[in-house]
Amino acid sequence: MADELVRLRDHGVDPEYVKGMRDIGYKSADVADFVKARDHGVDPEFARAVASSGYKDVPVDTLIHMRDHGVDPEYVRGLADAGYKNVSIDMLVRMRDHGVDPEYARGLAGLGYKDLPIDSMIRMRDHGVDLDYIRRLQQRGVTNLSVDDLIRRRDRGDDGR
């Protein structure tokens, strides 16, 4: 017991942290869960904000996974505002890992690529199809290209100029 208390203290897990996590539903979490969560930047505020973003009863390991990949409530809200609501946590992580953020989704919509499937945005990002590239093409009068056409052009070295 004393070893666990020392371990908790050494990792910044104080009674306030434990109470905060328990109050929002993490009643079955143990010392190892709290230490791991704290070490990865998951605190009661983060867990509460994730829940208020529509992701309730998220396991501690999933909260850690979200935090480690930069999927925070602001990111989730931004995507929802861009039209991507109720996206699974795994897909949110995948989007973040591939550079699909709210700005990119909104920018694509503004350039005529509204409501694209998430996988299409990920493919575009993976192939270097950024907003500036599409703008350069459109300024040259090259418009209404499909996602596949944009990717093919980019893969062939077309820089949009």
C-alpha positions as CSV (number, residue, x, y, z in Angstrom):
1,M,0.0,0.0,0.0
2,A,2.8,2.4,0.9
3,D,4.5,1.6,-2.4
4,E,1.4,2.4,-4.3
5,L,1.0,5.8,-2.5
6,V,4.6,6.7,-3.3
7,R,4.1,5.6,-6.9
8,L,1.0,7.8,-7.2
9,R,2.7,10.8,-5.7
10,D,5.8,10.3,-7.9
11,H,3.5,10.5,-11.0
12,G,1.5,13.5,-9.9
13,V,-1.6,11.5,-9.0
14,D,-3.0,13.2,-5.9
15,P,-6.3,12.7,-4.1
16,E,-7.9,15.6,-6.1
17,Y,-6.9,13.8,-9.4
18,V,-8.3,10.5,-8.2
19,K,-11.5,12.1,-7.0
20,G,-11.9,14.0,-10.2
21,M,-11.5,10.9,-12.3
22,R,-13.8,8.8,-10.1
23,D,-16.5,11.6,-10.1
24,I,-16.7,11.5,-13.9
25,G,-17.1,7.7,-14.0
26,Y,-13.7,6.1,-13.7
27,K,-14.6,4.2,-10.5
28,S,-13.0,0.9,-11.4
29,A,-9.7,2.4,-12.5
30,D,-6.8,1.2,-10.5
31,V,-3.4,2.7,-9.5
32,A,-1.8,1.6,-12.8
33,D,-4.6,3.2,-14.8
34,F,-4.3,6.5,-13.0
35,V,-0.5,6.6,-13.3
36,K,-0.6,5.7,-17.0
37,A,-3.3,8.3,-17.7
38,R,-1.5,11.0,-15.8
39,D,1.8,10.2,-17.5
40,H,0.1,10.7,-20.8
41,G,-1.6,14.0,-19.9
42,V,-5.1,12.6,-19.3
43,D,-6.7,14.5,-16.4
44,P,-10.3,14.9,-15.3
45,E,-10.7,18.1,-17.4
46,F,-9.7,16.2,-20.5
47,A,-11.9,13.3,-19.8
48,R,-14.8,15.6,-19.0
49,A,-14.3,17.5,-22.2
50,V,-14.2,14.3,-24.3
51,A,-17.5,13.2,-22.7
52,S,-19.0,16.6,-23.4
53,S,-17.9,16.2,-27.1
54,G,-20.2,13.2,-27.3
55,Y,-17.8,10.4,-26.4
56,K,-19.1,9.1,-23.1
57,D,-17.7,6.2,-21.1
58,V,-14.5,6.1,-23.0
59,P,-12.0,3.6,-21.5
60,V,-8.9,5.1,-19.9
61,D,-6.7,3.4,-22.5
62,T,-8.7,5.0,-25.3
63,L,-8.4,8.5,-23.6
64,I,-4.7,7.9,-23.5
65,H,-4.7,6.9,-27.2
66,M,-6.7,10.1,-28.1
67,R,-4.3,12.3,-26.1
68,D,-1.2,10.7,-27.5
69,H,-2.4,11.3,-31.1
70,G,-3.6,14.9,-30.5
71,V,-7.3,14.2,-30.7
72,D,-8.7,16.6,-28.2
73,P,-12.2,18.1,-27.8
74,E,-11.2,21.2,-29.8
75,Y,-10.2,18.9,-32.8
76,V,-13.5,17.0,-32.5
77,R,-15.6,20.2,-32.4
78,G,-13.7,21.6,-35.3
79,L,-14.4,18.6,-37.4
80,A,-18.0,18.5,-36.4
81,D,-18.3,22.2,-37.4
82,A,-16.8,21.2,-40.8
83,G,-19.6,18.6,-41.2
84,Y,-17.8,15.5,-39.8
85,K,-19.9,14.6,-36.8
86,N,-20.1,11.3,-34.9
87,V,-16.8,10.1,-36.3
88,S,-15.5,7.0,-34.4
89,I,-12.5,7.6,-32.2
90,D,-10.4,5.3,-34.3
91,M,-11.2,7.3,-37.4
92,L,-10.5,10.6,-35.6
93,V,-7.0,9.2,-34.6
94,R,-6.5,8.1,-38.2
95,M,-7.5,11.5,-39.6
96,R,-5.2,13.3,-37.1
97,D,-2.3,11.0,-37.9
98,H,-2.7,11.7,-41.7
99,G,-3.0,15.5,-41.3
100,V,-6.7,15.9,-41.9
101,D,-7.7,18.7,-39.5
102,P,-10.7,21.0,-39.4
103,E,-8.9,23.6,-41.5
104,Y,-8.2,21.1,-44.2
105,A,-11.8,19.9,-44.3
106,R,-13.3,23.4,-44.3
107,G,-10.7,24.5,-47.0
108,L,-11.6,21.6,-49.2
109,A,-15.3,22.4,-48.9
110,G,-14.5,26.0,-49.8
111,L,-12.7,24.8,-53.0
112,G,-15.7,22.8,-54.1
113,Y,-14.8,19.5,-52.4
114,K,-17.6,19.4,-49.8
115,D,-18.7,16.4,-47.8
116,L,-15.9,14.2,-49.1
117,P,-15.6,10.8,-47.5
118,I,-13.0,10.7,-44.8
119,D,-10.9,8.1,-46.6
120,S,-10.7,10.4,-49.7
121,M,-9.3,13.3,-47.5
122,I,-6.8,10.9,-46.0
123,R,-5.7,9.7,-49.5
124,M,-5.4,13.3,-50.7
125,R,-3.2,14.3,-47.7
126,D,-1.1,11.2,-48.1
127,H,-0.4,12.1,-51.8
128,G,0.4,15.7,-51.1
129,V,-2.8,17.2,-52.3
130,D,-3.0,20.3,-50.1
131,L,-5.2,23.3,-50.3
132,D,-2.6,25.4,-52.0
133,Y,-2.1,22.8,-54.7
134,I,-5.9,22.8,-55.5
135,R,-5.9,26.6,-55.5
136,R,-3.0,26.8,-58.0
137,L,-4.8,24.4,-60.3
138,Q,-8.1,26.3,-60.1
139,Q,-6.2,29.6,-60.8
140,R,-5.0,28.0,-64.0
141,G,-8.6,27.1,-64.9
142,V,-8.2,23.4,-64.0
143,T,-11.4,22.7,-62.1
144,N,-13.9,20.0,-61.3
145,L,-11.2,17.3,-60.9
146,S,-12.1,14.2,-59.0
147,V,-10.2,13.2,-56.0
148,D,-8.5,10.4,-58.0
149,D,-7.6,12.9,-60.8
150,L,-6.1,15.3,-58.2
151,I,-4.0,12.4,-56.7
152,R,-2.9,11.2,-60.1
153,R,-1.7,14.6,-61.2
154,R,0.1,15.2,-57.9
155,D,1.7,11.7,-58.1
156,R,3.0,12.5,-61.6
157,G,4.8,15.6,-60.3
158,D,2.3,18.3,-61.2
159,D,2.9,21.2,-58.8
160,G,-0.2,23.1,-59.9
161,R,1.7,25.9,-61.7
